[in-house]
Amino acid sequence: MTAEPRDWPEVPPADEPEAPQGTAGHETPGPETTEPEAETSGHHLAHTWEEARQAAFDAATPIPAGPVPLRMALGRRLDQDILALQDMPHYASSAMDGWAVNGSGPWIPVDPGNRLAPHQASIIVTGGLIPAGGKAVLRTENAVLATDDEGLPLLMAGGKARPGEPRAGEHIRKAGEEALEGDVLVKAGVDLNPAHLALAALAGHDELQVQGKPVVRLVLTGSEVVDSGTPDPGKVRDTFGPQLQDVVAMLGGIPGGQQRIGDSYEEWLAALEDVVPEVPDAPDLPADVVITTGGTGRSGTDHFRRAVAELGGRLVIDGVAMRPGHPAVLAELPDGRFVLGLPGNPLAAMMALSTVGAPLLAALGHAAMPAVQEVPCGTMIEPDPGRTRLMPFRLLYGMASPAQHTGPGMMRGLAAADGVLVVPPHGVQLGEPVPAFALPWGPPFPPPADAAAKAKPRTAGRTGQPKGKPAPSGPVDWSALLD
């Protein structure tokens, strides 16, 4: 399903100020703090949080399957069975270092590579080709070199060799004993692990047919951004460069390199052109998705919409009724590439990536919509009409408590979080189940307590024991336990 093309709407000024990427932001006292906002009377954003996720998912068509080199196939889903292209192993080989022998001993040593006549032997190493006429392998530690009556070399079994050793076929890996040509080694549909790749190499493959995954290129903007050291006033540290490619990989994309540009319109336009930039350590592949940071506001220095429009693109999402991260923009260019514009504030950008980028990459990569699961809320959250709030939270005794330090330019709260609450505009009551999603780098949420109780019946208590203090009947506000 493809989202309907959208007109370029005239939208009033955003209620969440755009900031350069990496901006530290201003610390606020707690989870219920509000961001600086302009008058929003009559303000309308095109998509709710749920609509934005679905629009991003529906806009994408899964990328067709194709061949990739073995070194790039790890973790990819196999689209065609892996077959043995020849017998495995394709020749009889030695399983030991020692001597290939023909018949019973003693044996006359001959040069390697010659056909062995009865009672002849030639030296061989593990994995070496069994010469014609070779019937068995005598291990090095069981071989004794001596001389005959005429002083000529003679090989005999000795040491710890058992009587009659080596028997016919001993210590020989037969051709085809692992697989015969045409055997199915790995069935389609599995996610390839290192052992699969090693097996494919043994089977003679250089490439494997795998399901498509999106190549994602990053365009990081901001002339005030520095990538090392402590920034001077007016400068900010780059928070996206060290981690955004890894998050893209966690969400199912293939990192396609990143480049940094300044704030001019010409640089923006050039960065979005349909060319493969010369980016160090990036695959020489065209991007399916370009992710930009900053420039999604509506000031004269924000160039996302203008550059996309000049390239003939259309808007799929132009702002989301959420905070932080509402200036997120998703566009599609005529060549089929998607351009995802993230806000410049770090936390806002991560929330926009989770809302729009995760469903988009999932759809392009043949995956399902990222899961949302309910968790009980450990505090009351006031309404914020018209907007969904995304709040990093910590799980304390099974209850979700909003984290501190979660302004749009902060990362401290997210770094300590177990997941993100999706707080509806009407707010949340204490103990009420709230939608939430796990972080790409974190474990899935534990099952709800009632589900765990049903899965594991309680054993009956022993009679005659004093009863403990009854548990409180209502939910507990765990937020006071947070730092």
C-alpha positions as CSV (number, residue, x, y, z in Angstrom):
1,M,0.0,0.0,0.0
2,T,1.3,3.4,-0.9
3,A,0.5,6.6,1.0
4,E,-1.5,9.2,-1.0
5,P,0.6,12.2,-2.3
6,R,0.3,15.2,0.0
7,D,0.1,18.9,-0.9
8,W,2.7,21.2,0.6
9,P,0.6,22.6,3.4
10,E,1.0,26.0,5.0
11,V,1.6,25.1,8.6
12,P,1.8,27.6,11.4
13,P,5.1,27.9,13.3
14,A,6.0,24.7,15.1
15,D,5.5,24.4,18.9
16,E,8.8,22.6,19.4
17,P,11.7,24.8,18.5
18,E,14.2,23.3,16.0
19,A,17.8,23.1,17.3
20,P,21.1,22.2,15.8
21,Q,22.1,18.6,16.2
22,G,24.0,17.8,19.3
23,T,22.5,20.7,21.3
24,A,22.6,20.0,25.0
25,G,19.3,21.6,25.7
26,H,18.1,23.1,29.0
27,E,17.5,20.8,31.9
28,T,14.0,20.7,33.3
29,P,12.9,19.5,36.7
30,G,10.9,16.4,35.7
31,P,8.8,14.3,33.4
32,E,5.9,16.8,33.3
33,T,7.9,19.8,32.2
34,T,6.8,21.6,29.1
35,E,9.0,22.7,26.2
36,P,9.1,26.3,25.1
37,E,6.1,26.7,22.8
38,A,4.5,29.2,20.6
39,E,0.8,30.0,20.5
40,T,-0.9,26.9,19.0
41,S,-4.4,28.2,18.6
42,G,-5.7,26.7,15.4
43,H,-2.5,24.7,14.9
44,H,-3.0,21.4,13.2
45,L,-0.5,18.7,12.5
46,A,-1.2,16.3,9.7
47,H,-0.7,13.1,11.6
48,T,-1.2,11.7,15.1
49,W,1.5,9.4,16.4
50,E,-0.4,6.3,15.4
51,E,-1.2,7.7,11.9
52,A,2.5,8.7,11.4
53,R,3.7,5.2,12.2
54,Q,1.2,3.6,9.8
55,A,1.8,6.2,7.1
56,A,5.5,5.5,7.2
57,F,4.9,1.7,7.1
58,D,2.4,1.9,4.3
59,A,4.5,4.2,2.1
60,A,7.2,1.5,1.6
61,T,7.2,-1.5,-0.6
62,P,9.6,-4.3,0.5
63,I,12.9,-4.3,-1.4
64,P,13.1,-7.3,-3.7
65,A,15.5,-10.1,-2.9
66,G,18.9,-10.2,-4.6
67,P,22.4,-11.7,-4.4
68,V,24.9,-10.4,-1.9
69,P,28.5,-11.4,-1.2
70,L,29.0,-13.8,1.7
71,R,30.8,-11.1,3.7
72,M,27.6,-9.0,3.6
73,A,25.1,-11.8,4.2
74,L,25.4,-12.1,8.0
75,G,22.0,-11.6,9.6
76,R,20.1,-11.4,6.3
77,R,17.1,-13.6,5.7
78,L,17.8,-16.3,3.1
79,D,15.5,-16.1,0.1
80,Q,16.7,-19.3,-1.8
81,D,17.8,-22.6,-0.4
82,I,21.6,-23.1,-0.2
83,L,22.5,-26.2,-2.3
84,A,25.8,-28.1,-2.4
85,L,27.4,-27.1,-5.8
86,Q,29.6,-30.3,-5.6
87,D,30.2,-33.2,-3.3
88,M,31.3,-32.2,0.2
89,P,34.2,-32.8,0.5
90,H,34.7,-33.0,-3.2
91,Y,37.7,-35.4,-2.9
92,A,38.9,-38.0,-0.5
93,S,41.3,-36.4,2.0
94,S,43.4,-37.3,5.0
95,A,42.0,-36.7,8.5
96,M,45.5,-36.8,10.0
97,D,49.1,-35.9,9.4
98,G,50.9,-39.1,8.5
99,W,51.4,-41.5,5.6
100,A,49.0,-42.6,2.9
101,V,49.5,-46.3,2.5
102,N,48.4,-49.1,0.2
103,G,48.0,-52.6,1.7
104,S,49.7,-53.9,4.8
105,G,53.1,-52.9,6.1
106,P,56.0,-52.6,6.0
107,W,55.8,-50.0,3.3
108,I,58.3,-48.5,0.9
109,P,58.2,-44.7,1.0
110,V,57.7,-43.0,-2.4
111,D,57.5,-39.3,-3.4
112,P,54.1,-37.6,-2.9
113,G,51.8,-37.3,-5.9
114,N,52.6,-40.7,-7.3
115,R,50.1,-43.6,-7.6
116,L,50.7,-46.0,-4.7
117,A,51.3,-49.6,-5.6
118,P,50.8,-52.3,-2.9
119,H,53.1,-51.9,0.1
120,Q,54.0,-48.3,-0.8
121,A,53.4,-45.2,1.2
122,S,53.8,-41.4,0.7
123,I,53.7,-38.6,3.3
124,I,50.5,-36.6,3.7
125,V,49.1,-33.8,5.8
126,T,45.6,-33.2,7.2
127,G,43.2,-32.3,4.4
128,G,45.7,-33.6,1.8
129,L,44.4,-35.4,-1.3
130,I,44.6,-39.2,-1.0
131,P,46.7,-40.3,-3.8
132,A,45.5,-42.9,-6.3
133,G,45.9,-46.3,-4.7
134,G,45.8,-45.0,-1.2
135,K,43.7,-47.2,1.1
136,A,44.3,-45.8,4.6
137,V,46.4,-43.3,6.6
138,L,49.0,-44.2,9.2
139,R,49.2,-41.5,11.8
140,T,52.6,-39.8,12.2
141,E,52.9,-40.8,15.9
142,N,52.3,-44.4,14.9
143,A,54.9,-44.5,12.1
144,V,58.5,-45.6,12.4
145,L,61.1,-45.1,9.7
146,A,63.7,-47.8,9.5
147,T,65.9,-49.4,6.9
148,D,65.9,-52.8,5.3
149,D,68.8,-55.2,4.9
150,E,70.1,-53.2,2.0
151,G,70.0,-49.9,3.9
152,L,66.9,-48.6,2.0
153,P,64.2,-46.6,3.9
154,L,61.3,-48.7,5.2
155,L,58.1,-47.5,6.9
156,M,56.6,-49.6,9.7
157,A,53.7,-49.3,12.2
158,G,55.0,-48.8,15.7
159,G,54.6,-46.6,18.8
160,K,51.0,-47.0,20.0
161,A,49.7,-48.5,16.8
162,R,47.2,-51.4,17.4
163,P,47.7,-54.7,15.6
164,G,46.6,-54.4,12.0
165,E,46.6,-50.6,12.0
166,P,45.8,-48.8,9.8
167,R,42.7,-50.7,8.6
168,A,41.2,-50.0,5.2
169,G,39.7,-46.5,5.0
170,E,41.0,-45.5,8.5
171,H,41.6,-41.7,8.9
172,I,40.3,-41.0,5.4
173,R,37.5,-38.4,4.8
174,K,35.5,-39.8,2.0
175,A,34.3,-37.6,-0.9
176,G,30.6,-36.7,-0.4
177,E,30.4,-37.9,3.2
178,E,29.0,-34.5,4.4
179,A,26.8,-33.8,1.3
180,L,26.3,-34.8,-2.3
181,E,26.0,-32.4,-5.1
182,G,22.5,-30.9,-5.2
183,D,21.7,-31.6,-1.5
184,V,19.8,-28.8,0.3
185,L,22.1,-27.5,3.1
186,V,20.1,-24.6,4.4
187,K,16.4,-23.9,3.7
188,A,15.2,-20.5,2.7
189,G,13.6,-18.3,5.4
190,V,16.4,-18.5,8.1
191,D,18.4,-15.6,9.3
192,L,21.9,-16.3,8.3
193,N,24.5,-16.8,11.1
194,P,28.3,-17.3,10.8
195,A,28.0,-21.1,10.5
196,H,25.6,-20.8,7.6
197,L,28.1,-18.6,5.8
198,A,31.0,-21.0,6.4
199,L,28.8,-23.9,5.1
200,A,27.9,-21.8,2.0
201,A,31.6,-21.2,1.3
202,L,32.3,-24.9,1.7
203,A,29.5,-25.6,-0.7
204,G,31.2,-23.4,-3.3
205,H,29.0,-20.2,-3.1
206,D,30.4,-16.7,-3.4
207,E,27.0,-15.0,-3.1
208,L,23.7,-15.8,-1.5
209,Q,20.2,-14.7,-2.5
210,V,18.7,-12.9,0.5
211,Q,15.7,-10.7,1.1
212,G,16.1,-7.0,0.5
213,K,17.2,-4.6,3.3
214,P,17.4,-0.8,2.9
215,V,20.7,0.9,2.5
216,V,20.6,4.0,4.7
217,R,22.9,7.1,4.1
218,L,23.2,9.8,6.8
219,V,23.5,13.5,6.1
220,L,24.5,15.2,9.3
221,T,24.1,19.0,9.2
222,G,25.3,22.0,11.2
223,S,28.4,24.1,10.9
224,E,28.5,24.6,14.7
225,V,29.0,20.9,15.4
226,V,32.3,19.5,16.5
227,D,33.2,15.9,16.7
228,S,35.8,15.8,19.5
229,G,36.7,17.4,22.7
230,T,34.8,19.8,24.9
231,P,33.0,22.4,22.7
232,D,33.4,26.1,23.2
233,P,30.3,28.3,23.8
234,G,28.3,28.5,20.5
235,K,29.6,25.1,19.5
236,V,28.0,21.7,20.2
237,R,29.3,18.1,20.2
238,D,28.1,15.7,17.6
239,T,25.7,13.2,19.2
240,F,24.6,11.5,16.0
241,G,27.9,10.6,14.3
242,P,29.0,8.1,17.0
243,Q,25.7,6.2,17.2
244,L,23.2,6.8,14.5
245,Q,24.6,4.3,12.0
246,D,24.5,1.6,14.7
247,V,20.9,2.4,15.5
248,V,20.0,2.2,11.8
249,A,21.6,-1.3,11.8
250,M,19.6,-2.3,14.9
251,L,16.4,-1.2,13.1
252,G,17.1,-3.4,10.1
253,G,18.9,-1.0,7.8
254,I,22.3,-1.3,6.1
255,P,24.5,1.6,7.1
256,G,25.6,3.3,3.9
257,G,28.0,5.8,5.3
258,Q,27.6,9.4,6.6
259,Q,28.6,12.8,5.5
260,R,28.6,16.1,7.2
261,I,27.5,19.3,5.5
262,G,27.1,22.9,6.5
263,D,23.9,24.9,6.6
264,S,23.7,26.4,3.1
265,Y,20.9,25.4,0.7
266,E,23.4,24.5,-2.0
267,E,25.0,21.9,0.3
268,W,21.6,20.5,1.2
269,L,20.6,20.1,-2.4
270,A,23.9,18.5,-3.4
271,A,23.6,16.0,-0.5
272,L,20.2,14.8,-1.7
273,E,21.1,14.4,-5.3
274,D,20.9,10.9,-6.8
275,V,24.6,10.1,-6.6
276,V,26.7,7.8,-4.4
277,P,28.9,10.1,-2.4
278,E,32.5,9.2,-1.8
279,V,32.2,8.4,1.9
280,P,34.9,6.5,3.7
281,D,34.1,2.8,4.6
282,A,30.6,3.0,3.0
283,P,29.4,0.3,0.6
284,D,29.3,1.4,-3.0
285,L,25.5,1.1,-3.2
286,P,22.8,3.6,-3.9
287,A,20.8,4.6,-0.9
288,D,17.2,3.5,-0.4
289,V,16.8,5.9,2.5
290,V,18.6,9.2,3.3
291,I,18.3,10.4,6.9
292,T,19.0,14.0,7.6
293,T,19.5,15.7,11.0
294,G,18.3,19.2,11.6
295,G,16.8,21.6,9.1
296,T,13.2,20.4,9.5
297,G,11.9,23.6,11.0
298,R,10.3,26.5,9.0
299,S,12.9,29.2,9.4
300,G,14.9,30.7,6.6
301,T,17.9,28.5,7.5
302,D,15.9,25.2,7.4
303,H,16.2,23.8,3.9
304,F,14.6,20.3,4.0
305,R,11.3,21.0,2.4
306,R,12.7,23.4,-0.2
307,A,15.4,20.9,-1.3
308,V,12.9,18.0,-1.5
309,A,10.5,20.1,-3.5
310,E,13.2,21.2,-6.0
311,L,14.1,17.5,-6.6
312,G,10.4,16.8,-7.4
313,G,9.7,14.9,-4.1
314,R,6.4,14.6,-2.3
315,L,5.7,14.8,1.4
316,V,4.4,11.7,3.1
317,I,4.6,13.1,6.6
318,D,5.0,16.7,7.5
319,G,5.1,16.9,11.3
320,V,3.6,14.7,13.9
321,A,1.4,15.7,16.8
322,M,3.8,14.5,19.4
323,R,6.6,15.7,21.6
324,P,9.5,15.6,21.5
325,G,10.2,15.1,17.8
326,H,7.2,16.7,16.1
327,P,9.1,18.4,13.3
328,A,9.9,15.0,11.8
329,V,9.3,15.0,8.0
330,L,9.2,12.0,5.6
331,A,9.4,12.6,1.8
332,E,9.7,10.4,-1.2
333,L,11.8,11.4,-4.2
334,P,10.9,10.5,-7.9
335,D,13.7,7.9,-8.0
336,G,12.1,6.0,-5.2
337,R,14.4,7.1,-2.4
338,F,12.9,8.1,0.9
339,V,14.3,11.1,2.8
340,L,13.6,11.1,6.5
341,G,14.2,14.5,8.2
342,L,15.0,14.2,11.9
343,P,14.9,17.2,14.3
344,G,18.2,18.6,15.4
345,N,17.7,18.0,19.1
346,P,19.1,14.6,20.1
347,L,16.2,13.1,22.1
348,A,13.7,14.6,19.7
349,A,15.6,13.0,16.8
350,M,15.6,9.6,18.5
351,M,11.9,9.7,19.1
352,A,11.2,10.7,15.5
353,L,13.4,7.9,14.3
354,S,11.5,5.5,16.5
355,T,8.1,6.8,15.3
356,V,8.8,7.2,11.6
357,G,12.1,5.6,10.8
358,A,11.5,2.2,12.5
359,P,8.3,1.4,10.6
360,L,9.8,2.6,7.3
361,L,12.9,0.5,7.6
362,A,10.8,-2.5,8.8
363,A,8.5,-2.3,5.7
364,L,11.4,-1.9,3.3
365,G,13.1,-4.9,5.0
366,H,10.2,-7.4,4.9
367,A,9.6,-7.1,8.6
368,A,6.4,-6.5,10.6
369,M,5.4,-3.2,12.2
370,P,7.6,-2.7,15.3
371,A,5.7,-3.9,18.4
372,V,4.0,-1.7,21.0
373,Q,3.2,-3.3,24.3
374,E,1.3,-2.0,27.3
375,V,3.0,-1.5,30.7
376,P,1.5,-0.3,33.9
377,C,2.3,3.3,34.7
378,G,3.8,4.1,38.1
379,T,2.6,7.7,38.3
380,M,-0.2,10.0,37.1
381,I,0.6,12.0,34.0
382,E,-1.5,15.1,33.3
383,P,-3.3,15.6,29.9
384,D,-1.7,17.5,27.1
385,P,-4.6,17.9,24.6
386,G,-3.8,17.3,21.0
387,R,-0.4,15.7,21.5
388,T,1.1,12.3,22.2
389,R,4.1,12.5,24.5
390,L,7.0,10.0,24.3
391,M,8.6,9.6,27.6
392,P,11.7,7.4,28.3
393,F,11.0,5.3,31.4
394,R,12.5,2.9,33.9
395,L,10.9,-0.3,35.0
396,L,10.7,-0.4,38.8
397,Y,9.0,-3.5,40.3
398,G,7.1,-4.0,37.1
399,M,5.8,-0.4,36.9
400,A,6.9,2.3,34.4
401,S,8.2,5.5,35.9
402,P,9.1,8.4,33.6
403,A,12.8,9.2,33.7
404,Q,14.3,12.5,34.6
405,H,16.5,14.6,32.2
406,T,14.3,14.1,29.1
407,G,14.3,17.5,27.5
408,P,14.4,17.4,23.7
409,G,18.1,18.2,23.7
410,M,19.1,15.8,26.5
411,M,20.3,12.2,26.3
412,R,20.8,11.3,30.0
413,G,17.2,10.1,30.6
414,L,17.3,7.9,27.4
415,A,20.6,6.4,28.3
416,A,19.2,5.0,31.6
417,A,15.8,4.1,30.2
418,D,14.2,0.6,29.7
419,G,11.8,1.8,27.0
420,V,9.6,4.7,25.9
421,L,6.0,5.4,27.1
422,V,3.5,6.5,24.5
423,V,1.3,8.8,26.6
424,P,-2.0,9.7,25.0
425,P,-3.2,13.3,24.9
426,H,-5.8,12.7,27.7
427,G,-3.0,11.7,30.2
428,V,-2.6,8.6,32.3
429,Q,-3.9,7.5,35.7
430,L,-1.8,5.8,38.3
431,G,-1.5,2.1,37.5
432,E,-3.2,2.4,34.1
433,P,-1.7,0.4,31.3
434,V,0.1,2.6,28.8
435,P,1.4,1.7,25.3
436,A,5.2,1.6,25.2
437,F,8.0,0.4,22.9
438,A,11.4,-1.1,23.7
439,L,14.6,0.6,22.7
440,P,16.4,-0.9,19.7
441,W,19.4,-1.7,21.9
442,G,17.5,-3.0,24.9
443,P,15.8,-6.3,25.8
444,P,12.0,-6.8,25.2
445,F,9.7,-6.0,28.1
446,P,8.9,-8.8,30.6
447,P,5.4,-10.2,30.3
448,P,2.7,-8.6,32.4
449,A,2.5,-9.9,36.0
450,D,-1.0,-11.3,35.4
451,A,0.2,-13.2,32.3
452,A,3.1,-14.6,34.3
453,A,0.9,-15.7,37.1
454,K,-1.4,-17.6,34.6
455,A,1.6,-19.3,33.0
456,K,3.0,-20.5,36.3
457,P,0.2,-21.6,38.8
458,R,0.9,-20.9,42.4
459,T,1.5,-23.9,44.6
460,A,-0.8,-24.2,47.6
461,G,0.6,-22.9,50.9
462,R,1.2,-25.2,53.8
463,T,-1.5,-25.2,56.5
464,G,-0.7,-23.9,59.9
465,Q,1.6,-21.1,58.8
466,P,0.9,-17.6,59.9
467,K,-0.4,-15.3,57.2
468,G,1.8,-12.5,56.1
469,K,0.7,-8.8,55.8
470,P,-1.8,-8.4,53.0
471,A,-0.5,-6.7,49.8
472,P,-1.8,-3.2,49.1
473,S,-4.9,-3.3,47.0
474,G,-4.0,-0.4,44.7
475,P,-1.0,0.5,42.5
476,V,2.0,2.2,44.0
477,D,3.7,5.4,42.8
478,W,7.3,4.3,42.2
479,S,8.4,7.6,40.7
480,A,9.7,8.8,44.1
481,L,12.4,6.0,43.9
482,L,14.0,7.6,40.9
483,D,17.1,9.8,41.2
